[in-house]
Amino acid sequence: MINIYFTVNNIILNLFWILYQITLKGIVIDKSTITSIAIGGFDGMHLAHQQLFNKLDNNGGIIVIQTNYANLSPFRYRQRHTKYPIYFYPLENIKHLTGKQFIQLLKEEFQNVKKIVVGYDFHFGYKAAYSSGNIIDFFDGEVEIVKEYKMDEISVHSRIIRSYLRDGNIKLANKLLGYNYELVGLSIKGQGLGKKQFVPTINIEVKDFLIPQEGIYITNTKLNESNYESVTFIGHRVTTDGKFALETHILDENFDQEIPKNIHVIFIEKIRNNKKFDKYEDLKKQIDDDILYTLKWFKGRK
């Protein structure tokens, strides 16, 4: 019964992986070439995760246990943070397996794997009953358990980074990530007030990603292959229609590019919290002040 399950499940996982690779890169990586694997959730692909990836050999691969909590780097966006191929295993498909069955599944999937790398707090198997140290009970190759990784005495974890983003502490979140946090979304039609009464903005609909705390941020906005200095608003438009919005203003006065469908917003630093104004004139002045502050910020780093 177990072998039948593995066969069916392997077919499903292989199809999932092939479709993912074709969509992402246009290539397929043969699992038989993989000789070392790192296993984990790897949401964010942050600095602590990179410690595990550094233990892989040239033919390494990354096993992602995919959960609904992955909102720092939804699955297709992880690949840009590593040179290693990523293989996704939805938790729903494997959570009923014992620890032995899970490792057996990986051994059948990656027949030439000689090394497994996990973090010190890795748990697996039914109800997460098995810890990283139990892998040696089911795998006769090399097992490396990577110790806790800290920066400035702060333990680097995805849940901690999420908390900093929710609090608007972009600088610290970026430090733990090892890169500037990025949202990817679709350009949509806004309320139409920006260009008429304030400044022109690109309105963005974001799904899957964790959205930082409401407020005004110094950002870079990527349109196609070009990066533009920008200032970005996240939050409810409390002075106008009260609706939630994520909109970015390109600082280049000569900007005259057609807006593509896909927008990337890269967060650098928070300027201030969201605020309600009694008059449109007061809001306009604050927007102008935010733009001036952001322009000076960028100029100071050139």
C-alpha positions in Angstrom: 0.0 0.0 0.0 2.8 2.4 0.9 4.6 1.7 -2.4 1.4 2.3 -4.4 1.0 5.6 -2.5 4.6 6.6 -3.2 4.2 5.8 -6.9 1.1 7.9 -7.3 2.4 10.7 -5.2 5.7 10.8 -7.0 3.8 11.2 -10.3 1.9 14.1 -8.9 5.0 15.8 -7.4 7.0 15.3 -10.6 4.2 16.9 -12.7 4.1 19.8 -10.3 7.8 20.3 -10.5 7.9 20.0 -14.3 5.2 22.6 -14.7 6.9 24.9 -12.2 10.2 24.7 -14.0 8.8 25.2 -17.4 6.9 28.2 -16.2 9.9 29.7 -14.4 12.9 28.9 -16.5 11.8 26.9 -19.5 14.0 24.0 -18.4 13.6 20.8 -16.3 16.2 19.7 -13.8 16.5 15.9 -13.6 16.3 14.8 -10.0 18.8 12.0 -10.6 21.5 14.7 -10.9 20.8 16.0 -7.3 23.4 14.7 -4.8 22.6 16.9 -1.8 19.3 18.5 -0.5 18.3 21.1 2.0 14.8 20.7 3.5 12.6 23.3 5.1 9.8 25.8 4.7 12.3 28.5 3.4 9.7 31.4 3.2 11.7 34.5 2.5 14.9 32.6 1.5 16.6 34.8 4.2 20.1 34.8 5.6 19.5 31.9 8.0 18.2 29.8 5.0 21.3 30.8 3.0 23.4 29.1 5.7 21.8 25.8 4.8 22.2 26.4 1.1 25.9 27.1 1.6 26.3 23.5 2.8 25.1 22.0 -0.5 27.4 20.8 -3.1 27.4 21.9 -6.8 24.6 19.4 -7.5 22.4 20.5 -4.7 18.6 21.0 -4.6 16.2 22.7 -2.2 13.1 20.9 -0.9 10.4 23.3 0.1 7.6 22.1 2.4 4.9 24.4 1.0 2.4 25.8 3.5 -0.2 28.6 3.6 2.2 30.7 5.7 4.5 31.4 2.7 3.9 35.1 2.1 7.4 36.6 2.2 8.2 34.9 -1.1 5.3 33.0 -2.6 6.5 29.8 -4.2 7.4 31.0 -7.7 9.4 34.0 -6.4 11.9 31.9 -4.3 14.0 30.9 -7.2 15.5 34.4 -7.7 17.2 34.0 -4.3 19.2 30.9 -5.1 21.2 29.2 -7.8 19.8 25.8 -6.7 16.7 24.2 -8.2 13.7 24.2 -5.9 11.3 21.3 -5.5 7.9 22.0 -3.8 6.2 19.5 -1.6 2.7 20.7 -0.5 2.3 20.0 3.2 -1.2 18.7 2.6 0.2 15.9 0.4 2.8 14.6 3.0 1.6 15.6 6.5 0.2 12.1 7.1 3.5 10.3 6.5 5.6 9.1 9.3 9.2 10.3 9.5 10.5 7.1 8.0 8.0 7.3 5.1 8.9 10.9 4.4 12.6 10.2 4.2 11.9 7.1 2.1 9.8 9.3 -0.3 12.8 11.6 -0.7 15.2 8.7 -1.2 13.0 7.4 -4.0 12.6 10.9 -5.6 16.3 11.7 -5.4 18.0 8.4 -5.9 21.6 9.7 -5.9 21.3 12.0 -2.8 24.3 11.6 -0.5 23.7 14.5 1.9 20.7 16.1 3.7 20.9 19.5 5.3 18.3 20.9 7.8 18.1 23.5 10.4 18.3 22.9 14.1 14.6 23.4 14.6 13.4 21.3 11.7 10.5 18.9 12.4 8.9 16.5 10.0 6.5 13.5 9.8 3.0 13.1 11.1 2.1 15.9 13.6 5.8 17.0 13.3 6.7 14.3 15.7 10.2 13.9 14.4 13.1 16.4 14.8 16.2 17.1 12.8 18.2 14.5 14.8 15.9 11.7 13.8 16.9 11.9 10.1 20.0 9.8 10.8 17.6 7.0 11.8 16.2 6.8 8.3 19.0 8.0 6.1 22.4 6.3 5.8 24.2 9.3 4.1 25.6 12.5 5.5 23.2 14.6 7.7 24.2 18.1 8.6 22.2 20.1 11.1 22.8 23.9 10.9 22.8 25.8 14.2 20.7 28.8 15.0 21.8 31.9 13.0 21.6 35.4 14.6 22.3 39.0 13.6 22.9 41.5 16.4 21.6 38.9 18.8 18.4 38.6 16.9 17.5 35.0 15.8 16.8 35.1 12.0 13.4 33.4 11.5 10.6 34.0 8.9 8.1 34.6 11.7 10.3 37.3 13.2 10.7 39.0 9.8 7.0 38.9 9.4 6.5 40.7 12.7 8.9 43.4 11.7 7.1 44.0 8.4 3.7 44.1 10.2 5.2 46.8 12.5 6.6 48.8 9.6 10.3 48.1 10.6 11.4 47.7 7.0 15.1 48.4 7.7 15.4 45.6 10.2 13.3 43.2 8.2 15.6 43.8 5.2 18.7 43.3 7.3 17.5 39.8 8.4 16.3 39.0 4.9 19.6 40.0 3.3 17.9 41.9 0.6 15.2 44.6 0.3 11.6 43.3 0.7 9.7 43.2 -2.5 6.0 43.1 -3.4 4.8 42.0 -6.9 1.4 42.9 -8.1 -0.8 44.0 -11.0 -1.4 47.6 -12.0 -5.1 48.5 -11.6 -7.3 51.6 -12.1 -7.3 53.9 -9.1 -9.8 56.4 -7.8 -8.6 59.1 -10.3 -7.8 61.8 -7.8 -4.0 61.4 -7.8 -3.2 62.9 -11.2 -5.9 65.5 -11.0 -5.5 66.9 -7.4 -2.3 65.4 -6.0 0.4 63.5 -7.9 0.2 60.7 -10.4 0.4 57.2 -8.9 0.4 53.6 -10.1 -2.2 51.6 -8.2 -1.3 48.0 -7.5 -3.2 45.0 -6.5 -1.1 42.6 -4.5 -2.0 39.0 -3.7 -0.2 36.2 -1.7 2.5 38.6 -0.3 2.5 39.9 3.3 1.8 43.6 3.0 3.8 45.9 5.4 2.2 48.2 8.0 0.1 51.1 6.6 2.2 54.2 5.9 4.5 56.0 3.5 7.7 54.3 2.3 10.9 55.1 0.4 10.9 52.5 -2.5 12.2 51.5 -5.8 9.6 50.6 -8.4 10.5 48.2 -11.1 8.7 48.5 -14.4 9.8 45.9 -17.0 13.6 45.9 -16.6 13.9 49.5 -15.4 14.1 50.6 -11.7 12.7 54.0 -10.7 13.1 55.9 -7.4 9.7 56.2 -5.9 7.6 56.9 -2.8 4.8 54.4 -1.9 1.6 54.6 0.1 0.1 51.6 1.8 -3.2 51.8 3.7 -6.7 53.0 3.8 -7.3 56.4 2.0 -8.8 57.9 5.2 -8.9 61.4 3.8 -10.7 60.5 0.6 -12.7 57.4 -0.1 -11.5 55.3 2.9 -10.7 52.3 0.7 -7.5 50.3 1.0 -4.8 51.0 -1.6 -1.2 50.4 -2.5 0.1 53.1 -4.8 3.5 54.2 -5.9 4.6 57.6 -7.3 7.6 57.7 -9.6 9.9 60.5 -8.6 11.4 61.1 -12.1 9.6 64.2 -13.4 10.3 63.1 -17.0 8.8 59.7 -16.5 6.5 59.0 -19.5 6.6 55.2 -19.8 3.6 53.0 -20.5 2.7 51.2 -17.3 3.1 47.4 -17.6 0.8 45.0 -16.1 3.3 43.6 -13.6 4.7 46.0 -11.0 7.5 45.3 -8.5 7.9 47.6 -5.5 11.1 47.3 -3.4 10.9 48.7 0.1 13.8 50.5 1.6 12.6 52.6 4.6 9.4 53.8 6.2 8.8 57.6 6.3 5.7 58.0 8.4 2.4 56.4 9.5 -0.8 56.8 7.6 -2.7 59.9 8.7 -6.1 61.6 8.1 -6.3 65.2 7.0 -9.2 67.6 7.3 -8.5 69.3 4.0 -7.3 68.1 0.6 -4.8 71.0 0.7 -3.2 69.7 3.9 -2.9 66.2 2.3 -1.4 67.7 -0.8 1.2 69.6 1.2 2.1 66.4 3.2 2.5 64.5 -0.1 4.8 67.2 -1.4 6.8 67.0 1.8 7.0 63.2 1.5 8.3 63.5 -2.0 10.9 66.1 -1.0 12.1 64.0 1.9 12.4 60.9 -0.4 14.3 62.9 -3.1 16.8 64.2 -0.5 17.2 60.6 0.8 18.1 59.3 -2.6 20.3 62.2 -3.4 22.2 61.7 -0.1 23.2 58.2 -1.2 24.5 59.1 -4.7 
